[in-house]
Amino acid sequence: MSPRLAKRFEIRDDDDPRLVRHKYQGLPRNGYASFVQKLLQGIPVILNCEYHRLATRYAHRKALIFTGAIDEFFGFELGRLGYRGQRREHAYYPEAKYLLPCGQVNNPDPANGPHIRTLEWKHMMPAALRESQKGSVLTRETPHSPSDPNEYEYPFPDERNLQLYEQYRARATAIPGLYVCGRLGEYRYYDMDQAIARAMLLAKLIMKKRSRKQPV
């Protein structure tokens, strides 16, 4: 792994249990599925289809925004980039009120098991809803290296992968109207707030070009 990833972590001794110190932290009130559905209201959406199988049928006219894996977009012609994913095991405990002291407990020691963290979703609910729930659900996440692009979640940016990504990025940049973005497209780790901010920035860029009647 690239040593640059170490910048994502902080060493501190103030007993602050939060991973990051952002002033506002939380989840969408009704979850990310509802959040995205509202974003897409009024926009035609086709689900459960592979872009490459239907690319000629749904060819873009002005701009194409691709958020999948950049090497997949080019048919892995230069080789495959490495990605990581998570295997998630869910367990429901009908008689438990709480099982963890907080919403997420990390497991940095492999001697305690291969999983990297355990989440208890009840902690993340609004207080009124949390207290009305019977039992509790735990999710244990274990990292793995998937071969199926549908299971890719974030990049594996060692030097070999970064060099290969730059070759794919050069290809993408040379195609007018193509925007390859997101964790998989830009081969970069984004937290959710960063991913949303990046999407908003890209949208402003595209709209600005269109207002000037420039090719997008």
C-alpha positions in Angstrom: 0.0 0.0 0.0 1.1 3.6 -0.6 2.4 5.3 2.5 0.3 8.3 1.5 -2.7 6.5 2.9 -1.3 7.2 6.4 -2.5 10.8 6.0 -6.1 9.5 6.5 -5.4 8.7 10.1 -4.6 10.9 13.1 -2.8 10.1 16.3 -4.2 12.0 19.3 -4.5 11.6 23.0 -7.6 13.6 23.8 -10.0 10.6 24.2 -12.2 12.0 21.5 -14.0 8.8 20.2 -14.8 10.2 16.8 -12.7 9.1 13.8 -12.8 12.7 12.4 -13.5 16.0 14.0 -16.0 17.4 11.5 -18.6 19.6 13.2 -21.5 17.9 11.5 -21.5 14.1 11.4 -24.4 11.7 10.7 -26.4 9.7 8.1 -29.3 10.8 5.9 -32.5 10.7 8.0 -34.1 7.9 5.9 -30.8 6.3 4.7 -28.7 6.8 1.6 -31.2 4.9 -0.6 -33.9 7.5 0.1 -31.4 10.3 -0.3 -30.3 9.1 -3.7 -33.9 8.5 -4.8 -34.8 12.1 -4.1 -31.7 13.3 -6.0 -32.9 11.4 -9.0 -36.5 12.5 -9.0 -37.6 13.5 -12.5 -34.5 11.8 -14.1 -35.0 8.6 -16.1 -33.2 5.8 -14.4 -32.5 2.3 -15.7 -31.5 -0.3 -13.1 -29.8 -3.7 -13.3 -28.1 -3.1 -16.6 -24.4 -3.2 -17.6 -23.3 0.0 -19.4 -20.9 -1.9 -21.7 -23.6 -4.2 -22.9 -25.9 -1.3 -23.8 -23.5 1.5 -24.6 -24.6 1.7 -28.3 -28.3 1.6 -27.3 -27.9 4.4 -24.8 -25.1 6.5 -26.4 -24.6 9.9 -24.9 -25.1 13.1 -26.9 -23.3 15.8 -24.9 -21.5 14.2 -21.9 -21.0 10.9 -20.3 -20.4 10.6 -16.6 -19.0 7.1 -15.7 -18.7 6.3 -12.0 -17.6 2.6 -12.4 -14.0 1.3 -12.4 -11.9 3.2 -14.9 -10.1 0.0 -16.1 -13.5 -1.7 -16.7 -14.6 1.2 -18.9 -11.6 0.5 -21.2 -12.2 -3.3 -21.1 -9.1 -3.8 -18.9 -7.0 -3.3 -22.1 -3.9 -2.2 -20.1 -4.4 -4.6 -17.2 -6.6 -4.8 -14.1 -6.3 -2.3 -11.3 -6.5 -3.7 -7.7 -9.6 -2.9 -5.7 -10.7 -3.8 -2.2 -14.2 -4.7 -0.9 -15.9 -5.8 2.3 -17.7 -9.0 3.2 -20.5 -8.2 5.6 -22.0 -10.6 8.1 -25.3 -9.4 9.7 -26.6 -10.8 13.0 -29.9 -9.9 14.8 -30.1 -10.2 18.6 -33.8 -10.0 19.5 -33.2 -9.7 23.3 -30.3 -7.3 23.3 -30.8 -3.6 24.0 -27.2 -2.7 23.1 -24.1 -4.8 22.4 -21.5 -2.2 21.7 -20.6 1.0 23.5 -20.9 3.0 20.3 -21.9 2.7 16.6 -18.6 1.3 15.4 -15.8 -0.6 17.1 -12.6 -1.2 15.1 -10.5 -4.3 15.3 -6.9 -3.4 14.4 -5.4 -6.7 15.8 -5.7 -9.7 13.4 -5.3 -11.9 16.4 -8.9 -11.0 17.3 -10.3 -12.1 14.0 -10.0 -11.1 10.3 -12.7 -8.5 10.5 -11.7 -4.8 10.7 -14.8 -3.4 12.4 -18.2 -4.2 13.9 -21.1 -1.8 13.6 -24.3 -1.6 15.7 -26.8 0.4 13.7 -29.1 1.2 16.5 -26.6 3.7 17.8 -26.9 5.7 14.6 -30.7 6.1 14.7 -32.5 9.2 16.1 -33.1 8.8 19.8 -36.9 8.4 19.6 -36.6 5.6 17.0 -33.7 3.9 18.7 -35.6 3.4 21.9 -38.6 1.9 20.2 -36.7 -0.8 18.4 -36.7 -4.4 19.7 -33.3 -6.1 19.8 -30.2 -5.0 17.9 -28.4 -5.7 14.6 -24.6 -6.1 14.4 -22.6 -6.0 11.1 -19.1 -7.4 10.9 -17.0 -6.3 8.0 -14.0 -8.2 6.6 -11.9 -6.9 3.7 -11.1 -8.9 0.7 -9.8 -8.4 -2.9 -12.7 -9.0 -5.3 -12.4 -9.9 -8.9 -16.0 -8.9 -9.8 -16.2 -5.2 -10.5 -19.7 -5.2 -8.9 -17.9 -5.8 -5.6 -15.3 -3.1 -5.9 -15.6 -0.5 -3.1 -12.3 1.4 -2.9 -8.8 1.4 -4.6 -5.7 -0.4 -3.6 -3.2 2.4 -4.4 0.2 0.9 -4.3 2.9 2.2 -6.8 2.1 -0.4 -9.5 -1.7 0.4 -9.4 -1.1 4.2 -9.4 1.1 4.0 -12.4 -1.5 1.9 -14.3 -4.3 4.3 -13.2 -2.4 7.2 -14.7 -2.3 5.4 -18.0 -6.0 4.9 -17.9 -6.6 8.5 -16.8 -4.7 9.8 -19.8 -6.9 7.8 -22.1 -10.1 9.1 -20.4 -8.9 12.7 -20.5 -8.3 12.4 -24.3 -12.0 11.5 -24.9 -14.1 14.7 -25.3 -17.2 14.8 -23.1 -16.2 11.9 -20.9 -16.0 12.3 -17.1 -14.8 9.3 -15.2 -15.2 10.0 -11.5 -15.9 8.6 -8.0 -13.9 6.3 -5.9 -13.6 3.7 -8.7 -13.3 6.1 -11.6 -10.7 8.4 -10.0 -9.0 5.5 -8.1 -9.1 7.6 -5.0 -10.5 7.1 -1.5 -13.4 9.5 -0.8 -15.4 9.6 2.3 -19.1 10.3 1.7 -19.0 14.0 2.3 -15.9 14.2 0.0 -17.7 12.2 -2.7 -20.8 14.5 -2.6 -18.6 17.6 -2.6 -16.7 16.2 -5.6 -19.9 15.5 -7.5 -21.2 19.0 -6.8 -18.0 20.5 -8.1 -18.1 18.4 -11.3 -21.7 19.4 -11.9 -20.8 23.1 -11.6 -18.0 22.5 -14.1 -20.2 20.9 -16.6 -23.0 23.5 -16.3 -20.4 26.3 -16.6 -19.1 24.8 -19.8 -22.6 24.4 -21.2 -23.5 28.0 -20.3 -20.5 29.1 -22.4 -21.5 26.7 -25.2 -18.2 24.9 -24.9 -17.9 21.2 -25.7 -18.4 19.1 -22.5 
